[in-house]
Amino acid sequence: MENHPAEVRGGNLMTTAMTPRERWLALLARKTPDRIPTDFQATNEVTARLRQELRCADDEALYRRLQIDARHIVDPVWNRPPDFPANADMWGVVCREVSYGSGTYLEPDYQPLANAESVADVHAHRWPSCKDFDYSVVTQALDQDDRFRPVHAGCYEPFLHYANMRGLETSLEDLALRPEIADTILGHIFEFHDEHHCRLFAAGRGRIDTTYVAEDLGSQTGPLMSLAMYRRFLLPNQIKMADLARAHGVHVMYHTDGAARMFLPDLIDHVGIEILNPIQWRCAGMERERLVADFGRHIIFHGSIDNQQTLPFGTVDDVVREVRESVEIYQGARWICAPCHNLQPVSPTANIVALYETIHEASRL
């Protein structure tokens, strides 16, 4: 990072303390914050464990204990229609809990479009309606917000919903073999999100700072789809959603796991993303040095501290070394330090604490 902002008081040079929101907005405005901003991503089990072991009453106390510049996330409330299946989400997907030993995750168990064979079958599905949402809770929450933290609202990740509703393998096949079905499903998903985000941003009344335009485009070793497929099926509506956010003064974050380097020029030049998350740098083509050299002038990097090897299986010294290495790599670029995806229960508390203590120590140097 560049030198910290400072001001002169009584002839002495003193750093100016910023709030978490001011740090994020400084980076977005291409200014230098008082220290490297941080963020937090974790499973519910990890958050609960940290709160217990660090004796924090709630999430806010945890963030203050570790000096984390976490976002304040606001959402409207979905009022489930009386005749809607009790165990399904708003897309009609029914999930089951799967245990991985130290926690659970949700796996789709019923996918309502798995057997759709025609465009008519897709149209016949019960698609979610914005009429079932209460957006006033967003306005109410922000009326009470103290503007200490950046406010985040909304996420447009269409192929995730597509795959949950139809199955990942079938969904990928659709792109190549059944484009009319793919267009119809993605069209319904876009139409909902377009209206949903219009209402969401309007309810925010100019107080929402960031939103997600997202899609997992990479695996550990390469892209999940071709660039041509991405441009054909996903890029046009991602541009529209990003334009909608900007029209309301909302900054665009982009989430993609894995080896997604191939897509970054389109995401930067056409979608206009400002923040890229989560920087899984051990994936092919996502090396931090190359990303900074090629894209550091254009975007903010968010995440980057490895939670596939270093945080779960490394020592405290390994974590300290990686954080300090990242500080050097991102010097001169804009970076929000955070785990590269959700912290899992296999990551020891000592390693997580070391992450945040080291970045704050490095910021003071």
N, C-alpha and C positions, 0 to 999 in steps of 0.2 A: 504494500500500500504506500501511498505518497505520505508526505509529512502531515501531521495532525493539524487541524485548524487551531489557531491560538489567538489570544487577544492580550493587549498590554493593560495592566491595571496597576496604577501607582508605580510605574517603571519596571514592574516584574512581568515576565512572560508566563502566562497561565493558560492551561488548556481549558476549553469550554465544554462542560459536560452536556451531552445531548441525551434526549429520550430515545428509546428504541425506534419510534416512528421517525424522528428527525434523522437518525442514522440511515434508515432505509431511503428516505426521501432525498438525503444528501447524495447517496450513490446514484439514485435515479436521475438526479439533476446534474450528474457528472462532477459533483463536488466531493471533497474529502471529509469523511466523518471524524469524530474525535478518537475513535478506535475501530478496529475491524468488527463489523456487525456479526451477530450470531443468530442461529435459529435452531429449532428443535423438532425432530421427527422420531416417533417411537410408537410401539404397540401399547395398548392399554395396560398390559401386564408390566411393562418396563416403567411406564409413568407411575403406576401405583407403587412399584418397588422403590423407585427413587424417592417418592414422597415419604414413604415409611422410613427408609434408611437415613435420609437426610433430615427427617423430622420437619417436613413441610406440610402445612395444613391443607393446602390446595395447590393447583397448578401454578397460580400466580406466585405463591410463595416459593415454589420450586424454581421458577424462572428468575426470580429476584436473588435467590440463594446462589444460582450459578451464573447470574448476570446474562441471561439469554434474552435476546431481542425478538422474542416470539411474536407472531401475528395474532391479532384478535380476530377470530373467525366468526362471522355472523351468517345465519341461514334463515330462510323463511320456514314456516311450519307446514308440513303436509298433513292435511286433514283427510284421513282415510275415508273414502265413501262407505256408507253403511253396507252396501252390497258387494264390497271388494273383499277378496279372499284374505282372511286374517293373517295368514302366514306368508303372504307374498309382498315384495316391495312394489313400488309404484309402476315398475315395468312389467310386473307379473311374474318375476323370477322368485322362486322359492329356494332358499339356501339351507344347508345343514351345517352344524358346527363340526369341525374336524380337529381333533387334538394332535398337537405335535410335542406333547410331553410337558412343556412348561407354559403352555397357553393353547389357545384355539384360534382357528381362522374359519371364515365362511366360504363354503364351496357350493356353487350352484347345483341344486339337486333336481329342480324342474325348470326347464327352459321353454317358454311358451311358443317360440317360433322354430323349435327344433325340427318340426315336421312340415313347416310351410313349404309348399311346392309352387306357389304362384304369387304374382303381385296381388291378386284378390285376397289370398290368404293373409298377406301382410296387412293390407288395408283393414281387414276384418278384426285384427287384434285390437284390444282395448288399450289405446295409447294414453299416457298421462295427460292431464289437463291442468293448465295454470289456474283454472277456477277452483281447484281443490287446495290451493295454497293460501296461507295467510302471510302476506308480505309486510303487514303493519308491524310485525314483531321486529323486523329489521330496523325500521324507523325508530321504534321504541328503544331498542338496544343501543342505537347510535346516539339517541338523545341523552342517554345516560353515560355514554362513553367519555372518558377524560382525555382522549387523544394522546395517551401515553404510548400506546402501541399502534403499529400500522394495522389497518383494518383490511381484512381479506374476505371476499365473498364470491361464490360461484366457481363452477368448474365445467368446462365443455370437453368431454372425453368420449366421443361417440362410438368408436370401435370397441371400447371396453364394454359399453352397454350392449352393443351388437353381439359380441361374443358371449356375454352372459345370457342373452336371450335365445341364442341359436346354437351355441357351441363354437369354440375357437376354430377347430378344423373345418367345420362346415362354412363358417364365416369367411375364412381365407379362400376356400374353394369358390365361394360366391363371387369374389372379386375377379376370378379368372373365368369361371364357367357360367355364372348366372348374374351378370352385371345388372339386369333389370330388377332382380330381387335386392341386390346390394343398394342400388340407387333408391329404391322405395323405402327400405329400412332406414338407411342413413338420412333420407329426406324427412321421415317422421321424427327421427331423433333431433335433427337440426331445427325443425319447425317448433318443437317444444322448447328447446333451449333458447332459441332466438326470442320468443315471447317471454320465457322465464327470466332471462337476463335483462331484458328491457324493464320488466316489472321490478326485478331485484335492484338494478342500478337506480331506477327512479325512486325506490323506497330509501335508498342510501342517501339521496339528496346531496350528492357531491362529497360524501364523507368516506366512500370506499376507495382504498388506495390501490389494491391489487386484486387480480382474478387469475384463475387458471384457464388457459387454452392448452389442452394436453392430449397426448396419445403415446402409449408405449410403442416405439418404433424399432427398438433394438433388442437383440438377445445378448448373451454373453460374448458371442463371437462374431456377430454380424447383424444386418438389418432383418426385420421380420417380414418385410415386403419390399418390392422393388421401388425405386424412385418413381417410375412411371405409374405404378399402382397408387402410390401416395398422392401424386399430382392429380391423378384421375378421380380418386374417390374421397380424399380427405382435405387436401390443400384448399380448394375453393371455399368451403364452409369455414375452415379455420381462419381464413382471411376475413370473412364476414364477421365472425365472432370477435376477432381482435379489433376490427374497425368499430364494432358496436361498443366495446369497452372504451376505446379511445374517445369516442363521441361523448362519453359520460365522464371523461377525465380519469379513467381507471387504467392503471399500468398492467401490462400483460406479462405474466409468468408462464413459462412453458415447462411441463414435466414430460420427460421421456426416460425410461430406463435404458440401460444397455448401450450397445454399439450403434449410436445414432448419428455419427459424424456426417454421413452422406447427406442427411436431411438439413443440416444446419444452414447452408446458404439460403435455401428456400424459406426456412423459418425466420431468418434474419431479414432477408431482402423483401420477402413478400408478405409473410404474416406480421413481421415487425415486432418480434418478441424482444423483451427488454431484460428478462431474467431467465436463465437456463438452470433447471434442476433435474437430477441430483448430482451429476458428474460422477458416474461410476468409472473411475479412471483406470481400473484394471481391465476394463472391457476393450476389445480391439478398436483402435483408432481414437480412443478417448483420452489419450495421454495428456496430462495437464499442460505440459510445456507447449505442445503443438496447438492445443485449443487456445491458449493465451496468445501465442504468436499469430494465429490465423483469425481469431474472432474476438480477442480481448479489447479491441477498440470499439466494439459494437454492443456487447452484452455484459451483464453482470452474471458471474458464476455463483451458483447457490448449492451448497452441500460440500462434496468432495472428500470428506474424511471417511475412509473406507470401512464399511460395516459388513464386508464379506470375509475379510481376513483380519485386518488390524484390530478393529474394535472388539470383535468377539473372541479372537484366538491369540492376539498379541499380548505383550506385557505392557505395563504402564509406560515403560521406557520406549516401547515401539510406538505407542500413541503419541507421546511427546515428540518423538523424532518425526513422525509423519506430519503433525501439525506445524512444526517449525519448518519442515521442508516445504509445505504448502504455502506458508507465509512468504518464503523466498520466491517460489514459482509465481505466485499471484502478485508479487510486488509490481506496482505500476498498473495493474489491472484492477477491476472492481470485483470484490468477492464477499459473499456472506458465508461465514464458516458454519458448517452444520454436518451431521452425518449424511453420507450419501445413501439416503433412503431411511426407512424406519428402523430404529434401534430394536433389536430382537432380544429376548430374554437370555440368550447365550452371551451377551455382552456384559462383562462385570461392571458393577457400579464404579469401582476404582478407575476403570478405563474411561468411562463416560465423564466422570469428574475431571480426570486428567485432560480430556479434550478441552473443556471449557476453561480450566485454570491455565492451561498452556497458552491458549489463544489470547487470553486477557493479559498474561505476562508478556507475550510477544508484542501486543499492541502498545504496551507501556514503554518498550525499548526505544 
